[in-house]
């Protein structure tokens, strides 16, 4: 079983003397792989040491960017929607837990 990887990973593998086995996903496979990757990267962020959090959060961010592009949503639009939602419903900075 494989997984979605960053575009340059096959080149990095080749440069190390190994031969990667790759294929290009169709649109449906790609979108599903992005959703799976989002959860994978989220788990890695949660479990990372504090010193590694920025790198892991950058991986989550990269998946969000790819998903936005795939869904036809610009980062500007995503920022606008997030800002509007934060204005009407708040953010998460208050650490509010609803029982």
C-alpha positions in Angstrom: 0.0 0.0 0.0 1.4 3.4 -1.0 0.8 6.9 0.1 0.7 10.4 -1.3 4.1 12.1 -1.1 5.5 15.5 -1.9 6.4 15.9 -5.6 10.2 15.8 -5.1 10.3 12.6 -3.0 10.8 10.3 -6.0 13.8 12.4 -7.1 15.2 12.3 -3.6 14.8 8.5 -3.5 16.5 8.2 -6.9 19.4 10.4 -5.8 20.0 7.9 -3.0 20.5 5.1 -5.5 17.1 3.5 -5.0 14.3 3.1 -7.6 10.9 4.5 -6.6 7.7 2.9 -7.8 5.2 5.7 -8.5 2.1 6.5 -10.4 -0.1 9.5 -11.0 -3.4 9.5 -9.2 -6.7 10.3 -11.0 -8.7 13.2 -9.7 -10.9 11.1 -7.3 -7.9 9.1 -6.0 -6.0 12.3 -5.5 -8.7 14.1 -3.5 -9.2 11.0 -1.3 -5.4 10.7 -0.8 -5.3 14.4 0.3 -8.0 13.9 2.9 -6.2 10.8 4.2 -2.9 12.8 4.2 -4.5 15.6 6.2 -5.4 13.1 8.9 -2.0 11.5 8.8 -0.2 14.8 9.1 -2.6 15.9 11.9 -1.7 12.8 13.9 2.0 13.4 13.3 1.6 17.0 14.5 -0.2 15.9 17.6 2.5 13.4 18.4 5.5 15.5 17.5 8.0 16.8 20.0 7.7 20.5 20.6 10.8 21.3 18.6 9.2 19.5 15.6 5.8 21.1 15.8 6.6 23.9 13.2 7.7 21.4 10.6 4.7 19.1 11.2 2.3 22.1 11.1 3.9 23.2 7.8 3.1 19.7 6.4 -0.6 20.1 7.5 -0.6 23.6 5.9 0.8 22.2 2.6 -2.0 19.6 2.5 -4.6 22.3 3.2 -3.1 24.3 0.3 -3.3 21.3 -2.0 -6.9 20.6 -1.0 -7.9 24.2 -1.5 -6.4 24.1 -5.0 -8.0 20.8 -5.8 -11.4 22.2 -4.6 -11.0 25.4 -6.6 -10.6 27.6 -3.5 -7.9 30.2 -3.5 -5.9 30.8 -0.4 -7.3 34.4 -0.4 -10.8 33.1 -0.4 -10.0 30.6 2.3 -8.5 33.4 4.4 -11.7 35.5 3.8 -14.0 32.6 4.8 -11.9 31.8 7.9 -11.9 35.5 8.9 -15.7 35.8 8.4 -16.3 32.6 10.4 -13.9 33.8 13.2 -15.9 37.1 13.3 -19.3 35.5 13.6 -18.4 32.4 15.6 -15.0 33.1 17.2 -11.8 31.2 16.9 -10.3 28.6 19.3 -7.9 30.8 21.3 -10.3 30.9 24.3 -9.9 27.1 24.8 -13.6 26.7 25.4 -14.8 23.1 25.8 -18.5 22.5 25.6 -19.8 19.5 27.7 
